Amino acid sequence: MTSNTGPNKSLPLRAKVATSVSKTAAALSRAAGRGDGSVIGGWIGLKIDPDLLSHLAAGRRVALVSGTNGKTTTTRLTAAAMGVLGDVATNSLGANMPTGHTSALARAGHTPYAVLEVDEHYLDQVITATSPHVVALLNLSRDQLDRAKEVAMMASLWRDALRGRDTHVVANADDPMVVWAARVADSVTWVASGQRWHDDSWVCPECGAHIERVDGDWYCTGCDLRRPVPQWRLDGDAVVDPFGEHHLVTLQLPGRVNRANAATALAVAAQFGVRAADAVPRLGQVTSIAGRYATAVRDERTIRLLLAKNPAGWLEAFDMAEHVPTLLSINARDPDGLDTSWLYDVDFSPLHGRPVLITGDRAMDLAVRLEVNGVSFTHVTSFARALAAIPPGRLEVIANYTAFQDIRAELDRVN
C-alpha cells in the first residue's frame, strides 16, 4: 500500500535552492568517484539553509534509530518493514549525522516516511530538527575511547534529549543504561534485544549501586531501576509481539543480534500501524548492508566480511563467525579512533582452535593482545597474502571500520 500523503512540498525559497544544490553536489561527488555524496551534499545544503533538515523533515512521519552498535542494520530493517506503507527515505549507507540526514531527505524527494540512523551524540539535535514519531534506542557501550563520551554521560545526554518530547520511544529492556535514559519518556515500548556485553553497565546510573543480573533479569541493588517487562521478545527464530503471536523471522543476516534488530524494527513499524505479519517477509529480503555480511568468492575461497568497531561489536562478531580460518584486521585512523587500548576489553578466547591471521596498520597491537589470550596467529602484510595463506574453502574476515573499507576496496579491485 502506498500512502498519498507526504511532506510539505511548499518549501521556502531558500530551502528549495539549498535542496537543489545539495542534490547536485551529491551527484557530482558520485560521478567523480569520491563516494556517495551523502556528506558533501548535506553539508552544502545546510550552509545555504541552516534549517534545511527541519524543512525537509516537515510533513514526513519520521523514525530515528540510535545506539552504539547495530544502527545501520536496524535502520535498513526498519525501512524495509515501513515499506509496507509507502516510500521511505533513509540514510541507508550510514551517514548518520545531520549532513547525512539532510542529503538523504533531499535525495529521496517527497516521501511520506523517513527512517534515519542517528549517531548517538547527535540524537538531541536531530530530534529537535525532525520531530520524530518514534525514536529507537538500541544499546550503549564504550566506543572510540579517544573522543567518544563516557557511557553514563552518553546515557544522561539521551535522557535529557527525551524528557518532555512528544515522541514514542522503542528501547532495549536488557541494557540498564538505555532503560535509565528511556524511562523519562512519556511513552515507551520495551524490546528484549539482549545484552551480551555487560562491562559498561555494572553500576547503576541513577544511584551508583551495583546492578545484579540473574537468569536474564537485572535490577539495581540500591534503587528502583530494574529491567522492565518487554512487550516484544525473541523465542528462538521467532519474534513474539505484544499480543503473544509468534512471527517466524527468516533473515539473510547472521546471528542472534540481527534477530533482535529485526524485533526492534517490527516494534518501530508497529507504531506506524504496520502489522508484523505484513512486515516479516520484507525483512528476509535484506542482505548485505554497506558491505557488512557480504560474501565474495575469490580463488576458490568464500570470504565473508564482518564489521566490528568496539568491544561489544567484536563479541557479537565472534558469535556470528563460523569455526573456520579467520582474518582479523585493525587500523587506528581517524574514523576508527586513534586509541587501540580497547583491544584489551575484548575476550579473544573464542578464536582458540581455529587458524587466525592478522593484518592492518595496527596488527602488532593486535598481536600482543592475542598473545595475552594465548591465541595462535599468523601475521600477513596484506589481504592478498591472507588468501594465499589458507587452503580453498571459507574465510571469515572481522575488521574495524577503515580496515573493513580497505578490504572491501581490494575485493572490488580484484572483481
C-alpha positions in Angstrom: 0.0 0.0 0.0 1.3 3.4 -0.9 0.2 6.5 1.0 -0.8 9.6 -0.9 0.3 11.8 2.0 3.8 13.2 2.0 6.0 16.1 3.2 5.0 19.7 2.6 6.0 20.5 -0.9 5.9 24.2 -0.4 9.4 24.7 0.8 10.7 28.2 1.5 12.7 29.5 -1.5 16.0 29.3 0.4 15.2 25.6 1.2 14.3 24.9 -2.4 17.6 26.3 -3.6 19.5 24.5 -0.9 17.9 21.2 -1.8 18.7 21.6 -5.5 22.3 22.5 -4.8 22.6 19.6 -2.3 21.4 17.0 -4.8 23.7 18.4 -7.5 26.7 18.4 -5.2 26.0 14.8 -4.2 25.6 13.7 -7.8 28.8 15.4 -8.8 30.6 13.7 -5.9 29.3 10.3 -7.0 30.2 11.0 -10.7 33.8 11.9 -9.6 34.2 8.7 -7.7 34.5 10.5 -4.4 31.9 8.5 -2.5 28.1 8.5 -2.5 27.9 12.2 -1.8 25.8 11.7 1.3 28.0 14.1 3.4 29.1 16.8 1.0 25.5 17.2 -0.4 24.1 17.8 3.1 27.0 20.0 4.2 26.5 22.4 1.3 22.7 22.3 1.7 23.0 23.3 5.4 25.4 26.0 4.6 22.8 27.6 2.3 19.9 27.0 4.7 20.8 26.0 8.3 17.2 24.9 8.8 17.1 22.7 5.8 16.9 19.4 7.7 13.8 20.7 9.6 12.2 21.9 6.3 12.8 18.6 4.6 11.5 16.6 7.6 8.3 18.6 7.9 5.2 16.6 6.9 7.0 13.3 7.0 6.5 10.7 9.7 10.0 10.0 10.9 11.6 7.2 12.9 15.1 7.7 14.3 17.4 4.8 15.3 20.4 5.3 17.6 22.8 3.2 19.6 26.5 2.3 19.8 26.1 -0.9 17.7 23.6 -2.1 15.1 22.3 1.3 13.9 22.8 0.7 10.2 21.4 -2.8 10.2 18.3 -1.9 12.3 17.7 1.2 10.2 17.7 -0.9 7.0 15.4 -3.5 8.5 13.1 -0.8 9.8 12.9 0.9 6.4 12.1 -2.4 4.9 9.3 -3.0 7.4 7.9 0.5 6.8 7.9 -0.1 3.1 4.6 -1.8 3.6 3.0 1.7 4.0 4.8 3.5 1.1 8.0 5.1 0.0 10.6 5.6 2.8 13.5 8.0 2.8 16.6 6.6 4.6 20.3 7.1 5.0 21.0 3.5 4.1 24.8 3.9 3.8 25.3 5.0 7.3 26.0 8.8 7.0 24.4 9.3 10.4 25.0 13.0 11.3 22.8 15.9 10.2 24.7 16.4 7.0 23.8 12.8 6.0 20.2 13.1 7.1 19.8 16.3 5.1 21.3 14.7 2.0 19.2 11.6 2.3 15.9 13.5 2.6 16.9 15.8 -0.3 17.8 12.9 -2.5 14.6 10.9 -1.7 12.3 13.7 -2.7 8.7 13.6 -1.5 8.2 10.5 0.7 5.6 10.1 3.4 8.0 8.3 5.7 11.7 8.5 6.8 13.8 6.2 8.8 17.1 7.7 9.8 20.1 6.2 11.6 21.5 8.8 14.1 24.9 9.0 15.7 24.3 8.8 19.4 26.0 12.1 20.0 23.6 13.9 17.7 20.3 12.5 18.9 19.1 15.6 20.7 19.8 17.8 17.7 18.1 15.5 15.2 15.0 15.0 17.4 14.7 18.8 17.5 15.1 19.1 13.8 12.8 16.2 12.7 10.1 15.9 15.4 10.1 12.1 15.1 7.1 9.9 15.7 9.4 7.2 17.1 12.9 7.0 18.5 14.5 3.6 18.8 17.4 3.1 21.3 19.5 0.0 20.8 22.4 0.0 23.3 25.2 2.0 24.8 28.8 0.8 25.3 32.3 2.2 25.1 33.4 3.3 21.7 36.4 5.3 20.3 38.0 5.9 23.6 40.0 9.0 22.5 36.9 11.0 21.6 33.6 9.4 22.5 31.8 10.3 25.7 31.9 8.0 28.7 28.9 5.7 28.6 27.0 7.1 31.6 27.5 10.6 30.3 26.0 9.5 26.9 23.0 7.9 28.7 22.5 11.2 30.6 22.5 13.2 27.3 19.9 10.8 25.9 17.8 11.1 29.0 17.8 14.9 28.6 17.1 14.7 24.9 14.0 12.5 25.5 12.5 14.3 28.5 9.3 16.3 27.7 9.3 15.2 24.0 6.2 14.3 22.2 7.6 11.1 20.7 7.3 7.4 21.3 10.4 5.5 22.3 11.2 1.9 21.4 14.0 0.8 23.8 16.2 -2.2 24.7 14.9 -3.6 28.0 18.1 -5.5 28.6 20.5 -2.5 28.7 20.4 -0.7 32.0 21.9 2.5 30.5 19.2 2.5 27.8 16.4 1.8 30.3 17.6 4.6 32.6 17.6 7.1 29.7 14.3 5.9 28.1 12.2 5.7 31.2 11.8 9.5 31.3 9.8 9.4 28.1 6.1 9.6 28.2 5.5 6.6 26.1 7.9 3.6 25.8 7.7 0.2 24.1 10.3 -2.3 25.6 12.1 -4.9 23.4 14.1 -7.8 24.8 17.0 -7.2 22.5 19.6 -8.8 24.7 22.9 -7.5 26.0 25.9 -9.9 25.9 28.4 -7.1 26.7 28.0 -6.1 30.4 31.2 -4.3 31.2 29.7 -0.8 30.8 26.6 -1.4 33.0 27.6 -2.9 36.3 27.0 0.3 38.1 23.5 2.0 38.3 23.5 5.4 36.6 20.8 6.6 38.9 22.3 5.9 42.4 25.7 4.3 41.8 24.9 0.9 43.4 25.7 -2.5 41.9 23.5 -3.9 39.1 22.7 -7.5 39.7 21.9 -10.0 36.9 20.0 -13.2 37.4 18.7 -15.6 34.7 18.2 -12.8 32.1 16.7 -10.4 34.6 18.6 -7.4 36.1 18.0 -4.9 38.8 19.8 -2.2 40.8 20.6 -3.2 44.4 20.2 0.4 45.6 17.1 1.9 43.9 14.1 1.1 41.8 15.9 0.8 38.4 15.3 -2.6 37.0 14.5 -4.5 33.8 11.0 -3.6 32.5 8.7 -6.2 31.2 9.3 -6.3 27.4 6.4 -6.2 25.0 8.5 -7.6 22.2 10.9 -10.6 22.6 12.6 -13.4 20.8 11.7 -17.1 21.0 14.3 -19.0 19.0 13.9 -17.8 15.4 10.5 -16.1 16.1 9.7 -12.6 17.2 6.8 -12.6 19.8 4.6 -9.5 19.6 2.7 -7.8 22.4 -0.3 -10.0 21.7 1.7 -13.2 22.2 1.7 -14.0 18.5 4.9 -15.7 17.1 6.3 -14.4 13.8 9.0 -16.7 12.3 11.7 -14.4 11.0 14.0 -15.8 8.3 16.9 -13.4 7.8 19.8 -13.4 5.3 21.8 -11.7 8.1 23.7 -13.9 10.6 23.5 -14.1 14.4 21.1 -13.6 17.3 21.9 -9.9 17.4 20.3 -9.4 14.0 17.1 -11.3 15.0 17.0 -8.8 17.9 17.5 -5.9 15.5 14.6 -7.4 13.5 12.4 -7.4 16.6 13.2 -3.7 17.2 12.4 -2.9 13.5 9.0 -4.6 13.9 8.3 -2.8 17.1 9.1 0.6 15.5 7.0 -0.2 12.4 4.1 -1.2 14.6 3.9 2.3 16.0 3.2 3.5 12.4 0.4 0.9 12.0 2.4 -1.9 10.3 1.3 -5.4 11.1 4.2 -7.7 11.9 2.8 -10.4 9.6 3.0 -8.0 6.7 6.5 -6.7 7.5 8.3 -10.0 8.3 8.6 -11.1 4.6 10.3 -7.8 3.8 12.9 -8.3 6.5 14.0 -11.5 4.8 14.9 -9.6 1.6 17.5 -7.5 3.4 21.0 -8.8 2.6 24.4 -7.1 2.8 24.3 -3.6 4.4 27.0 -1.3 3.2 29.2 -4.4 2.7 28.5 -5.8 6.1 27.9 -9.6 6.0 28.7 -9.5 2.3 30.1 -12.7 0.8 32.6 -12.9 -2.1 34.3 -15.8 -3.8 38.0 -15.4 -4.8 40.5 -18.1 -5.8 38.2 -20.9 -4.5 37.8 -19.1 -1.2 34.4 -17.9 0.1 35.0 -14.7 2.1 32.5 -13.2 4.5 33.0 -9.6 5.8 32.0 -8.7 9.4 32.4 -5.2 10.8 33.4 -4.8 14.4 34.2 -1.3 15.8 34.3 -1.7 19.5 34.4 -4.5 22.2 30.7 -5.1 22.2 30.8 -5.4 18.4 33.7 -7.9 18.4 31.8 -10.0 20.9 28.9 -10.3 18.5 31.2 -10.9 15.5 32.7 -13.9 17.3 29.2 -15.2 17.8 28.4 -14.9 14.1 31.7 -16.2 12.7 32.0 -19.9 11.8 34.8 -22.1 13.2 36.9 -21.6 10.0 40.1 -19.7 9.2 39.6 -16.1 10.4 41.4 -12.9 9.4 41.4 -10.0 11.9 42.3 -6.6 10.6 42.9 -3.5 12.8 43.6 0.1 11.8 43.6 3.2 14.0 42.9 6.0 11.6 40.6 9.0 12.4 37.3 7.2 11.6 38.3 4.3 13.8 39.6 6.3 16.8 43.3 6.5 17.4 43.4 4.7 20.7 43.7 0.9 20.4 43.7 0.1 24.1 40.1 -1.1 23.7 41.6 -4.3 22.4 42.2 -5.3 26.0 38.5 -5.2 26.7 37.8 -7.8 24.1 38.0 -11.5 25.0 39.6 -13.2 22.0 39.4 -16.7 23.5 36.5 -17.8 21.2 39.2 -17.9 18.5 41.1 -20.8 20.1 41.4 -23.8 17.9 41.0 -22.1 14.5 43.6 -20.7 12.1 43.9 -17.0 12.8 45.6 -14.4 10.6 46.1 -10.8 11.5 46.8 -7.7 9.3 46.2 -3.9 9.2 48.0 -0.8 10.3 48.0 -1.8 14.0 48.4 -5.6 13.6 51.2 -5.6 16.1 48.9 -4.1 18.8 46.5 -7.0 18.0 49.4 -9.5 18.1 50.3 -8.5 21.7 46.6 -8.8 22.7 46.2 -12.3 21.2 49.4 -13.4 22.9 47.8 -12.4 26.2 44.8 -14.6 25.4 47.0 -17.4 24.2 45.6 -17.4 20.7 48.0 -18.6 18.0 48.1 -16.4 14.8 50.0 -15.7 11.6 50.8 -12.1 10.6 50.2 -11.3 6.9 51.0 -7.9 5.3 48.0 -7.8 3.0 44.6 -9.3 2.3 46.0 -11.0 -0.8 48.7 -12.7 1.3 45.9 -13.8 3.7 44.1 -15.5 0.9 47.3 -17.2 -0.2 48.0 -18.5 3.3 44.8 -20.5 3.7 43.5 -23.5 1.7 40.5 -23.3 -0.6 37.3 -23.0 1.5 35.8 -20.4 3.8 37.4 -17.4 5.3 35.8 -15.1 7.9 37.1 -11.5 8.0 36.5 -9.4 11.1 37.7 -5.8 10.8 37.2 -2.4 12.2 35.9 0.5 10.1 38.8 1.6 7.8 40.3 -1.9 7.7 36.9 -3.2 6.6 36.8 -0.5 3.9 40.3 -1.3 2.7 39.4 -5.0 2.3 36.2 -4.1 0.5 38.1 -1.9 -1.9 40.6 -4.7 -2.6 37.8 -7.2 -3.3 36.3 -4.6 -5.7 39.6 -4.2 -7.5 40.0 -7.9 -7.9 36.4 -8.2 -9.1 
